Amino acid sequence: MKFFNGEKEKDATQKVLFSIHDLEKTIQQEITAMSFILGNLIQQASKENKEVIFLCVGSDRSVGDSLGPLVGTMLKENSVPYQVYGTLEEPVHAFNLGNTLKMINRQFREPFIIGIDAGLGQKERVGAVLLKEGPLLPGQALHKVLPAVGNYHITGVVNYLDPLPATQFLNDTRLHTVMKLAKTIVQVITQKEGRLR
């Protein structure tokens, strides 16, 4: 779970490569554009003989934090030609993230990891999907210190943050929002432009 707060974002040094906003008129064009960018990143990694891995972080015990496992499950159901870690059946979360990363690094000589996680942000950014360069920093919104994940990452903003504790907003997140974000992220990854082999 990441925390986004406009210019005050904690990892503001990371460059946003593309963002999708939940606007009916432009969402399909934005999905296609993000898919094209992601496809180019995957193609470049493949040319360098790197194993492409989607590491979907989160827990199925909280609606707001279930985005990662939902995406992982949907990717496996779509038979993507990449390694996928983190599903509803076998989630990757705070307690096993370190061991999962060690296992990936032992199994693959040069993994190219794309982290996927839920995030909290400003109210007007709920429903946005962000593709960013650099590692995912999971657990930020809950002030957890967890290992950084990946070369690039995709974050879906599932809810906004207020003076209440972040855990309250994770628990109050609508499943509809999480499902819509999960479907958008999966569409980005599985579109023809995003599945360059």
N, C-alpha and C positions, 0 to 999 in steps of 0.2 A: 504494500500500500504506500503510494507516494503522496506528497502534499504539493499542490500547485497554488501559488498565490500571486499571479501576475509577475511583475518585475522582482518581487521579493522571494522568488523561488530559490530554495536552498542550493540547487545544483544549476544555477543560472549560467554557468560556464558551458553547459552542454547545449549544442546547437539543435534546435528543432528543425528537422528536415522537412516535415510536412504535418499539417493538422487537418482533421476532418471535423466539421461542426454539424450538428444535427439540424440541418436546414433542408427541407424537402426539395427545393429547387436545385440545389447544387451538390447534394450528397453523392449522387452516382458519379459525377465528374471527379469529385474529390477522392472517392474510393479508387477510381481508375488511375488517377494521378499518383496516389500513394502506392498503389500496387505496382506501378511502373518503376518508381524509385526503389521500392523493396526488391523487386525483381532484378534490377541492376546490381544491387548490393549482393544478392544471392548468387547471381551469375559471376560476379567478380570473385567471390569467395570460392566458388566451384572451380574456376580457372586456376586458382592458387592451391587446389587440392585440399581445401578445408571442408570439414564435415559440418553441414548446416544443421543447427539444433535450435528448436524453439523450446525455451524453458519458461513454462507458464506457472507463475508463483501465486499462491493464495490458498485459502482454506474453504472447504465446502460447509464449514460450520457457521459461517457468517455470510449473509446475502451479499453485502457490500464487498467482501473479500473473495467472493467465489468467481469473479471474472476470469482469472487465470485458469483454474481448473475447468471451467466451462469451455473456454477457448481450446484448451488442450484436448478435451474430449471430442469437440466438434472437428478439430484437425484430424484426429485419429479416425473418426467416422468418415471423413472425406478422403482418407488414405493419401495424405500428402506425402510426397517423396522425400521427407526429411525426418530426422529424429525428433520426437516430441516427448518432453518430460513434464509432468504435472497435469493430472486429469482428475475428474471427480472420484474415480476409483482409487487412484494413487496420487494424491495431491503433494505438491512440493511447497512447504511452508516453513515458518520460522524454526521449527524443531529439526527439520531434516535438510534444509537448504545447503548447509556446509558440506554434509556428507554426499549430497547429490552432485555438487560441483566437483568434489574430489573424485567421485566415480566417473564423471564425464571426462575429466582431465586424464584419468588413468586409461580410459577406454579409447579415447580419440587423441591422436597426435597433435592435430591442429584444429580444435573445435572453433566454429564461428557461431557464437551464441547470440540469439535474439531473445531478450527477456520480455515477458508479457506480464503486466500486473494492473491492478486497479489503482486509482488515485483519487484524492480529494482535492478540490480547488474552489475557485470562486463560483458563486451561484450561476452566473451566466455561462460558465464553461462546462457545466454538467452536460454530459452527452458527447463531449469532444473526444476524439481519438488522436493521440500524438505519436509521431514516429521521431525518435531522437537518437542522435549519435552518442556514443559513450554508454557506460554501464548503467543498468537499472539499480537504484538504491532502495530496495524494499524495506518496509517497516518505518519509513521516515515519519509518516503521519502519526504513528503510535509511539514515536521516540524510541524505536528499537534499533539496536546496532546489529545489522546483519551484513553478510558478505555482499559486495557489489557483484552484479550479474551481467555478463555479456559484453558484446562489442557495440550493439545497438539495442534499443528497447522501444516497445509499443506500450503506451499507457492509455487506458480508458478512464475518463473522469466520471466516477459513479455517483458522487454526491458532493455537496459543498461543506465547508468547515466554518463553524461559528464559535462563540465562546465555550460551547459545551465540549466535553471530551470527544476526541476523534472516534473512540469506540462507539459512542452513541450514534454518530452519523453513519458508521458502517452498519449498525444494527437497524437503523431506520431507512436504509437504502431500499428503493423499490426494485423488486425482481425484474419488472418490465424493463427498467433502465439497463440493468446488468445484461439481460438477454439481448437487448437491442445492440448494445456495445459489442457483445461477444460475436453476434452475427456479422456486424460491420467488420470487425478485425479478421474474422475467418474469411469473409469475402475479399478483403484486401490481400490476404495470403494466397487464396485459392484461385483468384482471377487469372485468366490466361497470362496477362502481363506479369503477374507475380509468381508464376510457376515456371520460370525459365530453368531448364535442366542442363 
